[in-house]
Amino acid sequence: MNVVQPIALASDRVMTALIAGLELEFGRGAGEALASRFMEAEDIDIHWDARNEERWIGAYGSQEGEVELDRIAATGFLDGRWFVALFIVDGDGNAHGMLSCRTCASADAAALAFAQAR
């Protein structure tokens, strides 16, 4: 039986598990460097999947005939830190980009930054 958890529920263990898996595959010492590169490459999707709360900010400018995109503010907890980010998201809920991402010292600071996001 497999148990699947969203990143938001297991976010405090994401980096630890990623590093451990990469060290098993590529040897001790390589895991941390490879995990950092992996996180950079998948930064948008990882943050989007780790969100706890989101709020529509407004439409994101697009040309006639293109996919309609929205700006969405989101807050979440990833790798032991709270964050607030502004994403570009399509109508199917897929993140296409991250305009900004701010880490916060506490849940209260993240809640304040999330409320002020524009």
N, CA, C and O atoms as CSV, one atom per row, in Angstrom:
chain,resi,resn,atom,element,x,y,z
A,1,MET,N,N,0.835,-1.170,0.000
A,1,MET,CA,C,0.000,0.000,0.000
A,1,MET,C,C,0.882,1.237,0.000
A,1,MET,O,O,1.797,1.353,0.815
A,2,ASN,N,N,0.609,2.157,-0.910
A,2,ASN,CA,C,1.356,3.408,-0.994
A,2,ASN,C,C,0.560,4.524,-0.355
A,2,ASN,O,O,-0.664,4.583,-0.475
A,3,VAL,N,N,1.257,5.393,0.315
A,3,VAL,CA,C,0.632,6.576,0.890
A,3,VAL,C,C,1.199,7.780,0.158
A,3,VAL,O,O,2.413,7.979,0.120
A,4,VAL,N,N,0.317,8.579,-0.423
A,4,VAL,CA,C,0.739,9.760,-1.163
A,4,VAL,C,C,0.308,10.992,-0.385
A,4,VAL,O,O,-0.856,11.129,-0.009
A,5,GLN,N,N,1.267,11.895,-0.146
A,5,GLN,CA,C,0.978,13.141,0.559
A,5,GLN,C,C,1.342,14.307,-0.341
A,5,GLN,O,O,2.354,14.260,-1.041
A,6,PRO,N,N,0.523,15.359,-0.330
A,6,PRO,CA,C,0.922,16.560,-1.059
A,6,PRO,C,C,2.187,17.153,-0.423
A,6,PRO,O,O,2.461,16.948,0.760
A,7,ILE,N,N,2.939,17.882,-1.228
A,7,ILE,CA,C,4.168,18.501,-0.721
A,7,ILE,C,C,3.875,19.383,0.484
A,7,ILE,O,O,4.682,19.440,1.412
A,8,ALA,N,N,2.743,20.069,0.492
A,8,ALA,CA,C,2.418,20.977,1.598
A,8,ALA,C,C,2.387,20.250,2.933
A,8,ALA,O,O,2.745,20.836,3.955
A,9,LEU,N,N,1.964,18.975,2.953
A,9,LEU,CA,C,1.900,18.226,4.209
A,9,LEU,C,C,3.253,17.667,4.631
A,9,LEU,O,O,3.486,17.435,5.817
A,10,ALA,N,N,4.136,17.453,3.676
A,10,ALA,CA,C,5.436,16.856,3.979
A,10,ALA,C,C,6.582,17.814,3.698
A,10,ALA,O,O,7.728,17.378,3.585
A,11,SER,N,N,6.305,19.111,3.584
A,11,SER,CA,C,7.309,20.063,3.137
A,11,SER,C,C,8.516,20.176,4.052
A,11,SER,O,O,9.600,20.547,3.602
A,12,ASP,N,N,8.345,19.862,5.326
A,12,ASP,CA,C,9.486,19.942,6.233
A,12,ASP,C,C,10.475,18.815,5.990
A,12,ASP,O,O,11.600,18.859,6.488
A,13,ARG,N,N,10.065,17.801,5.225
A,13,ARG,CA,C,10.937,16.661,4.967
A,13,ARG,C,C,11.395,16.565,3.514
A,13,ARG,O,O,12.118,15.633,3.163
A,14,VAL,N,N,10.990,17.503,2.666
A,14,VAL,CA,C,11.272,17.417,1.236
A,14,VAL,C,C,12.769,17.384,0.960
A,14,VAL,O,O,13.253,16.460,0.304
A,15,MET,N,N,13.507,18.369,1.445
A,15,MET,CA,C,14.946,18.421,1.163
A,15,MET,C,C,15.686,17.247,1.773
A,15,MET,O,O,16.581,16.689,1.137
A,16,THR,N,N,15.337,16.861,2.980
A,16,THR,CA,C,16.001,15.737,3.635
A,16,THR,C,C,15.814,14.462,2.824
A,16,THR,O,O,16.769,13.718,2.602
A,17,ALA,N,N,14.599,14.213,2.386
A,17,ALA,CA,C,14.317,13.011,1.596
A,17,ALA,C,C,14.998,13.074,0.234
A,17,ALA,O,O,15.528,12.070,-0.241
A,18,LEU,N,N,14.987,14.239,-0.390
A,18,LEU,CA,C,15.630,14.391,-1.691
A,18,LEU,C,C,17.135,14.152,-1.594
A,18,LEU,O,O,17.705,13.434,-2.416
A,19,ILE,N,N,17.771,14.744,-0.605
A,19,ILE,CA,C,19.219,14.569,-0.416
A,19,ILE,C,C,19.548,13.100,-0.138
A,19,ILE,O,O,20.494,12.558,-0.708
A,20,ALA,N,N,18.773,12.461,0.730
A,20,ALA,CA,C,19.025,11.051,1.064
A,20,ALA,C,C,18.905,10.175,-0.174
A,20,ALA,O,O,19.739,9.296,-0.391
A,21,GLY,N,N,17.890,10.399,-0.979
A,21,GLY,CA,C,17.711,9.606,-2.197
A,21,GLY,C,C,18.827,9.816,-3.194
A,21,GLY,O,O,19.303,8.863,-3.811
A,22,LEU,N,N,19.248,11.062,-3.358
A,22,LEU,CA,C,20.335,11.350,-4.293
A,22,LEU,C,C,21.666,10.785,-3.803
A,22,LEU,O,O,22.481,10.347,-4.615
A,23,GLU,N,N,21.901,10.787,-2.489
A,23,GLU,CA,C,23.130,10.197,-1.953
A,23,GLU,C,C,23.147,8.682,-2.150
A,23,GLU,O,O,24.205,8.101,-2.392
A,24,LEU,N,N,22.003,8.053,-2.048
A,24,LEU,CA,C,21.936,6.613,-2.323
A,24,LEU,C,C,22.303,6.315,-3.768
A,24,LEU,O,O,22.990,5.336,-4.060
A,25,GLU,N,N,21.841,7.166,-4.658
A,25,GLU,CA,C,22.068,6.949,-6.087
A,25,GLU,C,C,23.458,7.371,-6.545
A,25,GLU,O,O,24.087,6.672,-7.339
A,26,PHE,N,N,23.951,8.525,-6.045
A,26,PHE,CA,C,25.177,9.105,-6.577
A,26,PHE,C,C,26.335,9.187,-5.587
A,26,PHE,O,O,27.413,9.662,-5.942
A,27,GLY,N,N,26.132,8.735,-4.361
A,27,GLY,CA,C,27.203,8.731,-3.384
A,27,GLY,C,C,27.130,9.889,-2.411
A,27,GLY,O,O,26.545,10.938,-2.684
A,28,ARG,N,N,27.748,9.656,-1.264
A,28,ARG,CA,C,27.739,10.637,-0.189
A,28,ARG,C,C,28.448,11.912,-0.634
A,28,ARG,O,O,29.496,11.858,-1.277
A,29,GLY,N,N,27.876,13.038,-0.294
A,29,GLY,CA,C,28.465,14.321,-0.658
A,29,GLY,C,C,27.860,14.911,-1.918
A,29,GLY,O,O,27.810,16.132,-2.063
A,30,ALA,N,N,27.402,14.074,-2.824
A,30,ALA,CA,C,26.810,14.570,-4.068
A,30,ALA,C,C,25.358,14.963,-3.874
A,30,ALA,O,O,24.832,15.787,-4.622
A,31,GLY,N,N,24.704,14.383,-2.879
A,31,GLY,CA,C,23.273,14.598,-2.683
A,31,GLY,C,C,22.879,16.042,-2.474
A,31,GLY,O,O,21.920,16.514,-3.084
A,32,GLU,N,N,23.599,16.756,-1.623
A,32,GLU,CA,C,23.227,18.135,-1.312
A,32,GLU,C,C,23.375,19.048,-2.523
A,32,GLU,O,O,22.503,19.874,-2.790
A,33,ALA,N,N,24.482,18.902,-3.259
A,33,ALA,CA,C,24.704,19.732,-4.445
A,33,ALA,C,C,23.663,19.432,-5.522
A,33,ALA,O,O,23.127,20.348,-6.145
A,34,LEU,N,N,23.380,18.156,-5.736
A,34,LEU,CA,C,22.385,17.784,-6.742
A,34,LEU,C,C,20.980,18.216,-6.325
A,34,LEU,O,O,20.192,18.641,-7.170
A,35,ALA,N,N,20.659,18.114,-5.044
A,35,ALA,CA,C,19.347,18.526,-4.557
A,35,ALA,C,C,19.146,20.022,-4.776
A,35,ALA,O,O,18.057,20.458,-5.148
A,36,SER,N,N,20.179,20.795,-4.548
A,36,SER,CA,C,20.095,22.238,-4.753
A,36,SER,C,C,19.813,22.559,-6.217
A,36,SER,O,O,18.992,23.426,-6.517
A,37,ARG,N,N,20.483,21.869,-7.119
A,37,ARG,CA,C,20.264,22.087,-8.561
A,37,ARG,C,C,18.868,21.634,-8.973
A,37,ARG,O,O,18.216,22.289,-9.786
A,38,PHE,N,N,18.409,20.524,-8.418
A,38,PHE,CA,C,17.072,20.028,-8.718
A,38,PHE,C,C,16.022,21.031,-8.257
A,38,PHE,O,O,15.082,21.335,-8.991
A,39,MET,N,N,16.183,21.547,-7.036
A,39,MET,CA,C,15.233,22.513,-6.490
A,39,MET,C,C,15.198,23.781,-7.350
A,39,MET,O,O,14.124,24.340,-7.574
A,40,GLU,N,N,16.349,24.235,-7.831
A,40,GLU,CA,C,16.389,25.415,-8.694
A,40,GLU,C,C,15.630,25.161,-9.991
A,40,GLU,O,O,14.871,26.017,-10.445
A,41,ALA,N,N,15.829,23.994,-10.585
A,41,ALA,CA,C,15.191,23.663,-11.853
A,41,ALA,C,C,13.681,23.521,-11.714
A,41,ALA,O,O,12.942,23.844,-12.644
A,42,GLU,N,N,13.223,23.051,-10.585
A,42,GLU,CA,C,11.796,22.805,-10.358
A,42,GLU,C,C,11.176,23.805,-9.391
A,42,GLU,O,O,10.110,23.547,-8.831
A,43,ASP,N,N,11.825,24.929,-9.194
A,43,ASP,CA,C,11.438,25.913,-8.186
A,43,ASP,C,C,9.967,26.318,-8.265
A,43,ASP,O,O,9.273,26.336,-7.249
A,44,ILE,N,N,9.497,26.639,-9.449
A,44,ILE,CA,C,8.116,27.106,-9.608
A,44,ILE,C,C,7.132,26.021,-9.188
A,44,ILE,O,O,6.245,26.271,-8.372
A,45,ASP,N,N,7.282,24.825,-9.735
A,45,ASP,CA,C,6.346,23.740,-9.430
A,45,ASP,C,C,6.401,23.320,-7.967
A,45,ASP,O,O,5.366,23.026,-7.369
A,46,ILE,N,N,7.582,23.288,-7.392
A,46,ILE,CA,C,7.714,22.887,-5.994
A,46,ILE,C,C,7.012,23.895,-5.081
A,46,ILE,O,O,6.275,23.506,-4.175
A,47,HIS,N,N,7.237,25.170,-5.317
A,47,HIS,CA,C,6.567,26.184,-4.494
A,47,HIS,C,C,5.048,26.163,-4.712
A,47,HIS,O,O,4.278,26.297,-3.760
A,48,TRP,N,N,4.626,25.997,-5.959
A,48,TRP,CA,C,3.187,25.963,-6.243
A,48,TRP,C,C,2.534,24.775,-5.527
A,48,TRP,O,O,1.453,24.910,-4.954
A,49,ASP,N,N,3.187,23.623,-5.563
A,49,ASP,CA,C,2.636,22.425,-4.917
A,49,ASP,C,C,2.678,22.523,-3.391
A,49,ASP,O,O,1.899,21.854,-2.712
A,50,ALA,N,N,3.564,23.338,-2.851
A,50,ALA,CA,C,3.708,23.456,-1.400
A,50,ALA,C,C,2.814,24.537,-0.804
A,50,ALA,O,O,2.876,24.799,0.397
A,51,ARG,N,N,1.992,25.161,-1.624
A,51,ARG,CA,C,1.157,26.257,-1.113
A,51,ARG,C,C,0.095,25.736,-0.149
A,51,ARG,O,O,-0.455,24.651,-0.337
A,52,ASN,N,N,-0.185,26.528,0.886
A,52,ASN,CA,C,-1.249,26.227,1.844
A,52,ASN,C,C,-2.502,27.026,1.529
A,52,ASN,O,O,-3.622,26.575,1.770
A,53,GLU,N,N,-2.296,28.217,0.986
A,53,GLU,CA,C,-3.400,29.122,0.724
A,53,GLU,C,C,-3.073,29.932,-0.522
A,53,GLU,O,O,-1.909,30.238,-0.781
A,54,GLU,N,N,-4.093,30.277,-1.289
A,54,GLU,CA,C,-3.877,31.089,-2.483
A,54,GLU,C,C,-4.998,32.114,-2.612
A,54,GLU,O,O,-6.087,31.953,-2.062
A,55,ARG,N,N,-4.690,33.177,-3.362
A,55,ARG,CA,C,-5.663,34.257,-3.549
A,55,ARG,C,C,-5.448,34.860,-4.931
A,55,ARG,O,O,-4.315,35.132,-5.327
A,56,TRP,N,N,-6.558,35.071,-5.677
A,56,TRP,CA,C,-6.497,35.675,-6.997
A,56,TRP,C,C,-6.153,37.151,-6.850
A,56,TRP,O,O,-6.773,37.855,-6.053
A,57,ILE,N,N,-5.173,37.623,-7.609
A,57,ILE,CA,C,-4.747,39.020,-7.563
A,57,ILE,C,C,-5.306,39.783,-8.762
A,57,ILE,O,O,-5.735,40.928,-8.621
A,58,GLY,N,N,-5.303,39.164,-9.925
A,58,GLY,CA,C,-5.806,39.822,-11.138
A,58,GLY,C,C,-5.353,39.079,-12.371
A,58,GLY,O,O,-4.599,38.109,-12.294
A,59,ALA,N,N,-5.826,39.553,-13.513
A,59,ALA,CA,C,-5.435,38.941,-14.782
A,59,ALA,C,C,-3.984,39.302,-15.094
A,59,ALA,O,O,-3.503,40.378,-14.740
A,60,TYR,N,N,-3.307,38.384,-15.759
A,60,TYR,CA,C,-1.948,38.634,-16.217
A,60,TYR,C,C,-2.045,38.974,-17.694
A,60,TYR,O,O,-2.646,38.216,-18.456
A,61,GLY,N,N,-1.473,40.084,-18.116
A,61,GLY,CA,C,-1.588,40.559,-19.492
A,61,GLY,C,C,-1.243,39.506,-20.523
A,61,GLY,O,O,-0.183,38.883,-20.457
A,62,SER,N,N,-2.142,39.308,-21.481
A,62,SER,CA,C,-1.881,38.364,-22.567
A,62,SER,C,C,-2.386,38.959,-23.875
A,62,SER,O,O,-3.243,39.842,-23.874
A,63,GLN,N,N,-1.861,38.478,-24.972
A,63,GLN,CA,C,-2.255,38.947,-26.294
A,63,GLN,C,C,-3.517,38.221,-26.737
A,63,GLN,O,O,-3.823,37.137,-26.240
A,64,GLU,N,N,-4.245,38.817,-27.667
A,64,GLU,CA,C,-5.465,38.218,-28.214
A,64,GLU,C,C,-5.152,36.829,-28.768
A,64,GLU,O,O,-4.201,36.663,-29.530
A,65,GLY,N,N,-5.945,35.843,-28.389
A,65,GLY,CA,C,-5.760,34.482,-28.892
A,65,GLY,C,C,-4.842,33.622,-28.041
A,65,GLY,O,O,-4.769,32.410,-28.247
A,66,GLU,N,N,-4.149,34.218,-27.102
A,66,GLU,CA,C,-3.262,33.440,-26.229
A,66,GLU,C,C,-4.045,32.885,-25.048
A,66,GLU,O,O,-5.191,33.269,-24.819
A,67,VAL,N,N,-3.426,31.987,-24.305
A,67,VAL,CA,C,-4.028,31.419,-23.102
A,67,VAL,C,C,-4.236,32.527,-22.079
A,67,VAL,O,O,-3.357,33.365,-21.876
A,68,GLU,N,N,-5.391,32.531,-21.440
A,68,GLU,CA,C,-5.645,33.520,-20.396
A,68,GLU,C,C,-4.936,33.086,-19.122
A,68,GLU,O,O,-5.073,31.949,-18.669
A,69,LEU,N,N,-4.184,34.008,-18.560
A,69,LEU,CA,C,-3.407,33.729,-17.355
A,69,LEU,C,C,-3.819,34.678,-16.241
A,69,LEU,O,O,-4.285,35.790,-16.494
A,70,ASP,N,N,-3.643,34.228,-15.011
A,70,ASP,CA,C,-3.969,35.023,-13.835
A,70,ASP,C,C,-2.754,35.162,-12.942
A,70,ASP,O,O,-1.842,34.336,-12.974
A,71,ARG,N,N,-2.754,36.228,-12.137
A,71,ARG,CA,C,-1.748,36.390,-11.094
A,71,ARG,C,C,-2.368,35.891,-9.802
A,71,ARG,O,O,-3.448,36.333,-9.408
A,72,ILE,N,N,-1.676,34.964,-9.143
A,72,ILE,CA,C,-2.165,34.346,-7.914
A,72,ILE,C,C,-1.105,34.506,-6.826
A,72,ILE,O,O,0.056,34.148,-7.024
A,73,ALA,N,N,-1.509,35.043,-5.685
A,73,ALA,CA,C,-0.621,35.095,-4.516
A,73,ALA,C,C,-0.832,33.801,-3.741
A,73,ALA,O,O,-1.960,33.329,-3.603
A,74,ALA,N,N,0.242,33.239,-3.242
A,74,ALA,CA,C,0.145,32.001,-2.465
A,74,ALA,C,C,1.123,32.055,-1.304
A,74,ALA,O,O,2.174,32.693,-1.378
A,75,THR,N,N,0.755,31.376,-0.243
A,75,THR,CA,C,1.633,31.240,0.906
A,75,THR,C,C,1.751,29.755,1.231
A,75,THR,O,O,0.829,28.979,0.978
A,76,GLY,N,N,2.882,29.371,1.787
A,76,GLY,CA,C,3.098,27.972,2.132
A,76,GLY,C,C,4.334,27.786,2.983
A,76,GLY,O,O,4.976,28.750,3.400
A,77,PHE,N,N,4.653,26.542,3.229
A,77,PHE,CA,C,5.784,26.169,4.084
A,77,PHE,C,C,6.611,25.146,3.331
A,77,PHE,O,O,6.093,24.101,2.938
A,78,LEU,N,N,7.889,25.431,3.123
A,78,LEU,CA,C,8.763,24.552,2.357
A,78,LEU,C,C,10.159,24.555,2.955
A,78,LEU,O,O,10.750,25.609,3.188
A,79,ASP,N,N,10.666,23.380,3.195
A,79,ASP,CA,C,12.036,23.219,3.700
A,79,ASP,C,C,12.292,24.040,4.964
A,79,ASP,O,O,13.342,24.665,5.112
A,80,GLY,N,N,11.312,24.028,5.870
A,80,GLY,CA,C,11.477,24.689,7.155
A,80,GLY,C,C,11.267,26.187,7.152
A,80,GLY,O,O,11.531,26.849,8.156
A,81,ARG,N,N,10.790,26.741,6.032
A,81,ARG,CA,C,10.588,28.193,5.942
A,81,ARG,C,C,9.220,28.511,5.344
A,81,ARG,O,O,8.742,27.817,4.447
A,82,TRP,N,N,8.607,29.560,5.853
A,82,TRP,CA,C,7.370,30.079,5.279
A,82,TRP,C,C,7.725,30.936,4.081
A,82,TRP,O,O,8.768,31.590,4.067
A,83,PHE,N,N,6.859,30.937,3.073
A,83,PHE,CA,C,7.081,31.775,1.903
A,83,PHE,C,C,5.767,32.392,1.441
A,83,PHE,O,O,4.685,31.879,1.727
A,84,VAL,N,N,5.887,33.501,0.722
A,84,VAL,CA,C,4.778,34.133,0.018
A,84,VAL,C,C,5.282,34.399,-1.391
A,84,VAL,O,O,6.332,35.015,-1.574
A,85,ALA,N,N,4.534,33.936,-2.384
A,85,ALA,CA,C,4.970,34.070,-3.774
A,85,ALA,C,C,3.829,34.560,-4.644
A,85,ALA,O,O,2.656,34.391,-4.312
A,86,LEU,N,N,4.194,35.171,-5.764
A,86,LEU,CA,C,3.238,35.621,-6.755
A,86,LEU,C,C,3.479,34.796,-8.015
A,86,LEU,O,O,4.565,34.831,-8.592
A,87,PHE,N,N,2.452,34.052,-8.436
A,87,PHE,CA,C,2.553,33.124,-9.557
A,87,PHE,C,C,1.737,33.593,-10.754
A,87,PHE,O,O,0.794,34.372,-10.612
A,88,ILE,N,N,2.111,33.108,-11.935
A,88,ILE,CA,C,1.308,33.224,-13.142
A,88,ILE,C,C,0.700,31.839,-13.353
A,88,ILE,O,O,1.425,30.853,-13.484
A,89,VAL,N,N,-0.642,31.764,-13.387
A,89,VAL,CA,C,-1.338,30.478,-13.406
A,89,VAL,C,C,-2.386,30.476,-14.517
A,89,VAL,O,O,-3.053,31.485,-14.749
A,90,ASP,N,N,-2.529,29.336,-15.206
A,90,ASP,CA,C,-3.557,29.237,-16.245
A,90,ASP,C,C,-4.888,28.799,-15.635
A,90,ASP,O,O,-4.973,28.543,-14.434
A,91,GLY,N,N,-5.917,28.714,-16.462
A,91,GLY,CA,C,-7.254,28.372,-16.010
A,91,GLY,C,C,-7.392,26.961,-15.475
A,91,GLY,O,O,-8.357,26.657,-14.774
A,92,ASP,N,N,-6.431,26.084,-15.796
A,92,ASP,CA,C,-6.447,24.713,-15.291
A,92,ASP,C,C,-5.707,24.572,-13.971
A,92,ASP,O,O,-5.612,23.473,-13.425
A,93,GLY,N,N,-5.181,25.677,-13.454
A,93,GLY,CA,C,-4.463,25.642,-12.182
A,93,GLY,C,C,-3.007,25.246,-12.296
A,93,GLY,O,O,-2.403,24.831,-11.307
A,94,ASN,N,N,-2.427,25.366,-13.485
A,94,ASN,CA,C,-1.019,25.047,-13.690
A,94,ASN,C,C,-0.178,26.317,-13.627
A,94,ASN,O,O,-0.476,27.295,-14.313
A,95,ALA,N,N,0.860,26.306,-12.816
A,95,ALA,CA,C,1.742,27.465,-12.697
A,95,ALA,C,C,2.642,27.554,-13.921
A,95,ALA,O,O,3.250,26.565,-14.331
A,96,HIS,N,N,2.722,28.756,-14.506
A,96,HIS,CA,C,3.570,28.991,-15.681
A,96,HIS,C,C,4.789,29.825,-15.338
A,96,HIS,O,O,5.732,29.899,-16.126
A,97,GLY,N,N,4.781,30.447,-14.184
A,97,GLY,CA,C,5.908,31.268,-13.793
A,97,GLY,C,C,5.724,31.765,-12.369
A,97,GLY,O,O,4.631,31.705,-11.804
A,98,MET,N,N,6.820,32.259,-11.803
A,98,MET,CA,C,6.776,32.831,-10.461
A,98,MET,C,C,7.392,34.222,-10.562
A,98,MET,O,O,8.577,34.369,-10.860
A,99,LEU,N,N,6.572,35.237,-10.309
A,99,LEU,CA,C,7.028,36.616,-10.429
A,99,LEU,C,C,7.895,37.042,-9.258
A,99,LEU,O,O,8.831,37.826,-9.422
A,100,SER,N,N,7.583,36.524,-8.076
A,100,SER,CA,C,8.376,36.851,-6.893
A,100,SER,C,C,8.169,35.773,-5.841
A,100,SER,O,O,7.168,35.056,-5.854
A,101,CYS,N,N,9.125,35.669,-4.936
A,101,CYS,CA,C,9.015,34.734,-3.815
A,101,CYS,C,C,9.790,35.317,-2.646
A,101,CYS,O,O,10.967,35.658,-2.765
A,102,ARG,N,N,9.117,35.422,-1.529
A,102,ARG,CA,C,9.712,36.016,-0.324
A,102,ARG,C,C,9.628,34.998,0.805
A,102,ARG,O,O,8.559,34.438,1.046
A,103,THR,N,N,10.724,34.749,1.495
A,103,THR,CA,C,10.683,33.875,2.665
A,103,THR,C,C,10.382,34.724,3.887
A,103,THR,O,O,10.749,35.897,3.954
A,104,CYS,N,N,9.712,34.116,4.845
A,104,CYS,CA,C,9.290,34.828,6.052
A,104,CYS,C,C,9.776,34.077,7.284
A,104,CYS,O,O,9.936,32.857,7.257
A,105,ALA,N,N,10.004,34.804,8.346
A,105,ALA,CA,C,10.552,34.232,9.573
A,105,ALA,C,C,9.529,33.429,10.367
A,105,ALA,O,O,9.901,32.580,11.177
A,106,SER,N,N,8.237,33.692,10.142
A,106,SER,CA,C,7.205,33.012,10.927
A,106,SER,C,C,5.915,32.916,10.125
A,106,SER,O,O,5.771,33.534,9.070
A,107,ALA,N,N,4.982,32.128,10.647
A,107,ALA,CA,C,3.666,32.013,10.018
A,107,ALA,C,C,2.942,33.345,10.052
A,107,ALA,O,O,2.245,33.693,9.099
A,108,ASP,N,N,3.096,34.100,11.138
A,108,ASP,CA,C,2.449,35.409,11.247
A,108,ASP,C,C,2.999,36.392,10.212
A,108,ASP,O,O,2.239,37.138,9.595
A,109,ALA,N,N,4.310,36.390,10.026
A,109,ALA,CA,C,4.924,37.272,9.030
A,109,ALA,C,C,4.465,36.889,7.627
A,109,ALA,O,O,4.224,37.765,6.796
A,110,ALA,N,N,4.341,35.594,7.357
A,110,ALA,CA,C,3.864,35.132,6.055
A,110,ALA,C,C,2.407,35.536,5.842
A,110,ALA,O,O,2.034,35.949,4.744
A,111,ALA,N,N,1.589,35.421,6.876
A,111,ALA,CA,C,0.179,35.812,6.772
A,111,ALA,C,C,0.042,37.302,6.472
A,111,ALA,O,O,-0.809,37.700,5.676
A,112,LEU,N,N,0.865,38.116,7.099
A,112,LEU,CA,C,0.843,39.559,6.844
A,112,LEU,C,C,1.279,39.859,5.413
A,112,LEU,O,O,0.624,40.634,4.717
A,113,ALA,N,N,2.381,39.250,4.967
A,113,ALA,CA,C,2.867,39.458,3.613
A,113,ALA,C,C,1.851,38.965,2.580
A,113,ALA,O,O,1.686,39.587,1.530
A,114,PHE,N,N,1.183,37.872,2.865
A,114,PHE,CA,C,0.164,37.314,1.976
A,114,PHE,C,C,-1.022,38.283,1.866
A,114,PHE,O,O,-1.546,38.497,0.773
A,115,ALA,N,N,-1.437,38.859,2.977
A,115,ALA,CA,C,-2.552,39.807,2.979
A,115,ALA,C,C,-2.209,41.078,2.200
A,115,ALA,O,O,-3.093,41.720,1.633
A,116,GLN,N,N,-0.926,41.438,2.175
A,116,GLN,CA,C,-0.497,42.653,1.496
A,116,GLN,C,C,-0.075,42.428,0.038
A,116,GLN,O,O,0.212,43.390,-0.673
A,117,ALA,N,N,-0.035,41.182,-0.407
A,117,ALA,CA,C,0.422,40.855,-1.763
A,117,ALA,C,C,-0.495,41.482,-2.807
A,117,ALA,O,O,-1.718,41.428,-2.684
A,118,ARG,N,N,0.096,42.068,-3.818
A,118,ARG,CA,C,-0.667,42.700,-4.912
A,118,ARG,C,C,-0.059,42.359,-6.234
A,118,ARG,O,O,-0.555,42.794,-7.273
